[in-house]
Amino acid sequence: MYGPFIKAFADLNHFVDSNWPVTDAEFPPNLNQTLRFFIRAMHSRARAAFMLLQAGSYWESEIVLRSLNEAAVKCATFARRKNVDQLLNEFWVELQASSDRKAALRAAMAQKIIPQGSTDHPIFEALQDPDNFSVEPTANKQRRRSLDHHWSLPELVRKLQDESETVKPIIGLDSMLHRYGLQSEVLHVSAKYHDLLWDRMIRKDDLVPLENTHYCSQMSDALQMTAFCIVLSLEKLNVDGIKLREPIEIANTFTRLTAPYQDDFDRSQGFV
């Protein structure tokens, strides 16, 4: 399945390069740049997950795919939510300022324990320099907490299904939260992650079918989510809708190739 996966993403890359509207670079980034930023991030995460799968590190690839899902939800947010100008300001200005402030505070703590004369000192000083970063508080604590809540993944997903918040709701998007939750358990090395490892350990004849369908679902989900976000983005940028059938068909073609592995797993569980 690795060969078809590589080809599918190469085809998606070619489609994006051929059909994405040209825009002048701005800072903070405009809507076109912002959507392209998330699509590029999704492609990058998919490549990284693919390399981990080749190494047999399927749990670690779930951690990377968690990041892909975050990029997808943020991409969909800019493609479907109302008040895009406000969202752009929150993401590129307010949230960035909050991140700069947190980095400065952490740099100050680290600087205290680094020996004088260390080459790390100039780096920590630069991170605290208001001429370089937005290290001074630009919003009160309540506003910062509000932004963190509004930009959390579950809240973004909730709003993308709300007719009052979107130009067109994405019904059923909350179904992704199940897998995202499991990916978070793996990322944070929780007790639930141990349960997942234990489940694999006690499998017998159905271990190989399970692992095969796990690999396939990771690759298929990455492709489907990326293709979906490409379509949402180009719809937002007013690209001809007829062209937008191609990304979904690229992803569907790959997913159809994985069907025998899913069928094999279903048989191993007595589902068919």
N, C-alpha and C positions, 0 to 999 in steps of 0.2 A: 504493500500500500504506500510505501514511502515515495516511489517514483511518481504515481498519480498525484500525490499530495504536493510534491515540488512543482509539478506541471500546473496544477490548479492555481497555486499562488502566483506562479509566473504569469499565468493568463490574467489573473486579477490585477497584477501590477501593470501589465501592458494595457489593460482596459483603462485603468485610472490615468496612466500617463497620456493616453490618447484622447481622453474625454474630459479631463478636469479643466475647468475654465481658468484662464490665465488671470492673475491679479498682481498688482504692485505690492511689494513688501511694505508693511506698516509695522509700527510698534506703538502701543500694544498691537498684537496681531488682529487683523480683521476677521470676519466670519469665515471667508474662504480659507485663509491661512489656518484658522483654528480647526476647522473640520479636517483639513489635510494633515495637520499635526496629529490628530487622533488616529486617522487611517494609517499613517506611517508607523505610529506606535503599535498598532494592532499587527501590522505586518512584521515588525521587529519582534514582538512577543511570540508570534506564531513560529518564526524561524528559531527562536531560542527554545521553545517548547519542543519543536521537532528534533533539535540536536539532543535534548535530554532524553527524548523517547528512544532515539538511536542508541543511547548509552544505557538503556534499561531503567532510567531514573523517572518512572512514571509518576511518582508522588511529587517529585520536584517540578515536573512539568505542569502539574496542577497549580502549583504556586505561581508559575509564570502566566498560566492561563487565567488565573484570578485577576492579574493585572490587565490582561487583554479584555476581560469582561468589564473592568472599571473604565478602561478607555472607550469601550463600546457604549456604555451607558452615558458617559459624558458627551460622546459624539452625538448620540441620539438626543441628548438634552438640547444641544445647540441646533440640531436639525428640526426638532419638533416643538420645542417650548416657545411660548410667547415671550415678549420683552427680551429679545435677544441682546439688544444693546446693554441692558442692565446686567444680563448674565455675563457678557464679555467683560464688563468692568469688574464684576465680582471676582471672576476667575483670574484675569490677568493683572488686576491692580490690587484689590482688597485681599484676596487670598495669598497673593504673592508677597504683599507687605507683611501679612501675618507670618508667613514662612520665614521671611528675612528676620523678623523680630525673634522668632523661636531659635533660629540658627545663631543669632548674636548672643542670646542668653546662654545657650549651650557652649558656645565658643569661650565665653567668659569663664564658665565653670571649668572647662578643660584647661584653659590657660593657667589657672591657679596651680595645677598639679604638674605642669610640664616644666622641667628644669630651665632656668634662665640660660640663654644662649642657644636653645634648641631652634632648629630651622622651622619648627612648627609655629613659633611665636608670631612671626609676621603674618602667617595665614590666619590665625585666630584674631589678630588685631584688625586685619582687613575685613573680616566678617562682621566686626563690630563698628566699622567706620561708616557713619551716616552719609558720607560722600559717595560711598560705593553701594550701599544697600539701605532699604527702608527699615532701619533698626529702631527708630523711635515709634512709640505707639501711635497709630493713625486711627484707631477706633477703640471704644471702651470694651471691657471684657465681655459684656452682654452681647455686643454686636459680633465679636469674634466667635463666641459660642454659637450664636445664631447662624453665622455663615458655615461653621463646621457642621452643624446639624443639617442645614439646607443642602449642603454638598456631600452628605454621606450617601453611600450607594443605595440603601433601602429607601431613603427619602427621595432621591432622584428617580428611582424606579416608580415609586408611588405617584409622583407628579406626572410622569410620562403616561400614566394610565388615566389621568384626571382631565376630563373635557375642559374644565375651566382653566387649566394650566397650559394646555397644548393647542396647537392648530389642528392636530389630528392625533388622538390618543393611540398608544401602542398597547392594545388589549392583550393580556396574558404575559406581559413582560416579567411579572413577578415570579413566574415559574423558574426563572434563572436563579432565584435566591437560594433554592435548595442546594444546587451544586456550588454556588458561591460560598454558602455556609460551610460545606464540607472542605472546600479549598482553604477557607480561613482556619479551620481546625488543623489542617496539615501545616499551614504556614506558622501557626502559633504553637505547634508541637504539644497539642492538648491530649487529654485522656481519650477523647474521641478518635484522634489520630491513631492511638495505640489500638483501639478497637478495629480500625481499618486494617492495620498490620496483622492483627491476630486473625481476622477473617481470612486473609490470604494464607496464613500459616496452616490453618486447619482444612483448607480446601484439598480435595483429592483429584479425581478424574476431571472435575470441571474447572480446575485452575487455569489451564491453558485457554479454554474458550472464554473464561472471564477476562483474562489479561488481554486476549486479542480484541475483544469487544471494547475493553477499556481504552486501548490504544486507538481504535477506530473512532470511538466517540470523541476523544480528545481532538483528533485531527478534524473530524467532521464539524464539531461545534465551533472550532476556531475559524474554519472556512465559512460556515454559515453565518456566524456573527459578523465577520469582516465583510462578506458580500452584502449582508443586510445594511450595514452602516454605510457602505459605499453608495448603495441605492438611496438611503435616506439623505445623505449629504448632497448627492447630485440632484435629487429632487428639490432640495432647499436652494440649490444654486441654479435652478431653472434649466437643467439639461433635459433634452428631449426624452420623454418617458419611454418611447419605443426602444431606445438604446439600453435602458435600465433593466431589460430582461436578461441581458447577458451575464452579469455577475451572479445572479441567482441560479441560472442554469449551470454555470461553472461549478458552483458549490453543490448543486443537486446531483450533477454527474458523478462527483466524487462520493457523495453520500450513498448513491445507488450501488457503488462498488463495495461498500462496507456491509451491505445487507446479508451476504452469506455468513459473515462472522457473527452477526447478531442472531441469525437463525440457528447457528451452531450452539451459541450460548443458551438460547431459549430451549433447545432440545436437551441440553445438559441439565436444565432445571426442571424438565418435565412440563414446560409451558405449551409445547406442541407435540 
